[in-house]
Amino acid sequence: MSGSGGGPAFRAVVAAEQLSPAFPERAARGTVAALRAWQQEALDAYFAATHRDFLVSATPGAGKTTFALRLAAELLRTRVVDRITVVAPTEHLKTQWADAAHRAGIRLDPRFSNRHARESRQYHGVVVTYAQVAVKASQHRALTESRRTLVILDEVHHGGDALSWGDAIREAFEPATRRLSLTGTPFRSDTAPIPFVTYLQDRRGIRLSQTDYAYGYGRALRDGVVRPVLFLSYAGTMRWRTRQGEEWEATLGQDDTKDVTAQAWRAALDPDGEWIPAVLTAADRRLSEVRQSVPDAGGLVIATDQTMARAYAAILTKLTGTAPVLVLSDEKASSDRIVRFAEGDDRWMVAVRMVSEGVDVPRLSVGVYATSASTPLFFAQAIGRFVRARRRGELASIFVPSVPVLLGLATELERERDHALDRDSTADDLLDDSLLERAEADEPASADLLDEYEWTALGSVATFEKVLYEGEEYGSLAEPGSPEEWDFIGLPGILEPEEVSRLLRSRQARQRRHAAERPPSPESDSGPQALHRTLSEQRKLLNGLVSLHARSAGSTHAQIHAEVRRLCGGPEVSRATVTQLQARIDLLRRRIGGR
């Protein structure tokens, strides 16, 4: 195996020079050989540095793998290292790394097992997962010490997933000759330190991660390395019932308490409601339009858990007449399905976790974010599956629930963030992500996700709300399937970024003209509202006050509802009259105002 003889290592660096970036027609600008400009800059920065640890943050889809393998080949050629260990987050990514390394003339063994104490001499090294290292760190330390080793830590933030993982990675790779850390999202939602990452205090005393080379989404977009992203936001009315029989109603997209927003979001994702089928229908229409210009364009639905994924797949099967590719776990069969989907022309794939990070399917163009995960890390990695550009003018279209935390993340897609220690781990999250991350890790049934009490979805209705593009909002509320919705989901599949902005402005202006010319509807006349509208508003107001009071009193929503019902009389919320609801509202207002 060894590169010490010069022959295999020399062939490796020659092959690495031939590695083609995903967007070769734009890669040549300002680059040498087959590298993009940023990859060459990062190489120059690496060799100008004197320390053995080097952290590269590059936006998903930019070509971190190509950069890392080119660097590995150069270190083999110059005999700085004799072997390579790549640490990847998942089993599927082990194979992906090995295949890319093969194209670069570097032989990596993705089937290396902890059961074997030795690695095959016909390879330059191995590809393992973080979990493998955590199970038997001492064995991987022995391999690291056996020869001069370059360790490539792919998506290095996983080194902070658990204290035991961080300790194992430090033990296994502390003796490495060189360590290259890669990440597409240099931040976590917690404060666990990431191994081999340098932290320095800022003026506030907060320790921030130090990146040796950064290539953010904003610059990658200007360079034409990644696609621009169009976010299509869907709101709507959601209804659900608690175990105590209280019926709630809320509008997704309106300012509500954290609890109400979480429950409304959950109701929207319920496959038995109308929201998900309407959004999947709109997304499939968008995919059909994109495929007019990009025939192999594919779509991906990211689900919260396996139960939801199967239900969404059934909806898509009924909608399209063809069963989508279903990916439910990190097993070999699922990995094979991803490869077949990437190389084929199937319309849709539905997945739970493993397609959210690192998986390379360049033809993905349309996405449905149908998961309750809201951490910046998960969101950025998920959107990263859609941004890899193959040709000029490709556009990524992502359908999202109208939830403040998601729309905020979408608006700040170009914002670069460092990993901060010494802070409240949930200070910048609008929802309780510990519950959502547990769902990502364990994939429980959706009914177990959020509350301390049982919960039943009663129904959901979808409404197209708006489009987010480059931080700007376009469009207005429209019914699914309407011409107003089609104005935005029917954009051409190939557009230059400036053409997207121009077309969005044009369509919004047209909608405003039509709205101004439209005669006022009878419902807009002044006068008493319909009873069902008054009841709906009263219930929503009451639920908001209950949530506010429950949070301050340390009680559950159900306990507050039961108490005000006892004091004011009358039936449960779903059967109470306007007068009875108003009495409860007045009581809670007096209590809150009297504190």
Salt bridges, closest charged atoms under 4 A:
GLU17 OE2 - ARG70 NH2 3.69
GLU41 OE2 - ARG219 NH2 3.08
ASP53 OD1 - ARG179 NE 2.55
GLU74 OE2 - ARG77 NH2 2.56
ASP82 OD1 - ARG148 NH2 2.78
GLU91 OE1 - LYS94 NZ 3.27
GLU119 OE2 - ARG83 NE 2.81
GLU119 OE2 - ARG147 NH2 2.81
GLU145 OE2 - ARG141 NE 3.33
GLU155 OE1 - HIS157 ND1 3.76
ASP161 OD2 - HIS158 ND1 2.78
ASP161 OD1 - ARG188 NH1 2.85
GLU174 OE2 - ARG52 NH2 3.63
GLU174 OE1 - ARG141 NH2 3.50
ASP190 OD2 - ARG188 NH2 2.63
ASP202 OD2 - ARG204 NH2 3.06
ASP212 OD1 - HIS51 NE2 3.16
ASP223 OD2 - ARG219 NE 3.52
GLU247 OE1 - ARG239 NH2 3.54
GLU247 OE2 - ARG241 NH2 3.24
ASP259 OD2 - HIS557 NE2 3.44
ASP284 OD1 - ARG347 NH2 2.89
ASP296 OD2 - ARG390 NH1 2.87
ASP336 OD2 - LYS332 NZ 3.02
GLU357 OE2 - HIS157 NE2 2.83
GLU357 OE1 - HIS158 NE2 2.29
ASP360 OD1 - ARG388 NE 2.82
GLU394 OE1 - ARG227 NE 3.11
GLU394 OE2 - ARG390 NE 3.48
GLU412 OE1 - ARG415 NH1 2.75
ASP422 OD1 - ARG207 NH2 2.61
ASP428 OD2 - ARG417 NH2 2.48
ASP428 OD1 - ARG423 NH1 3.94
GLU473 OE2 - LYS466 NZ 3.18
GLU485 OE1 - ARG285 NH1 3.62
ASP487 OD1 - ARG510 NH2 2.40
GLU496 OE2 - ARG392 NH2 3.18
GLU523 OE1 - ARG533 NH2 3.42
GLU563 OE2 - ARG591 NH2 2.97
GLU572 OE1 - ARG565 NH2 3.69
GLU572 OE2 - ARG575 NE 2.82
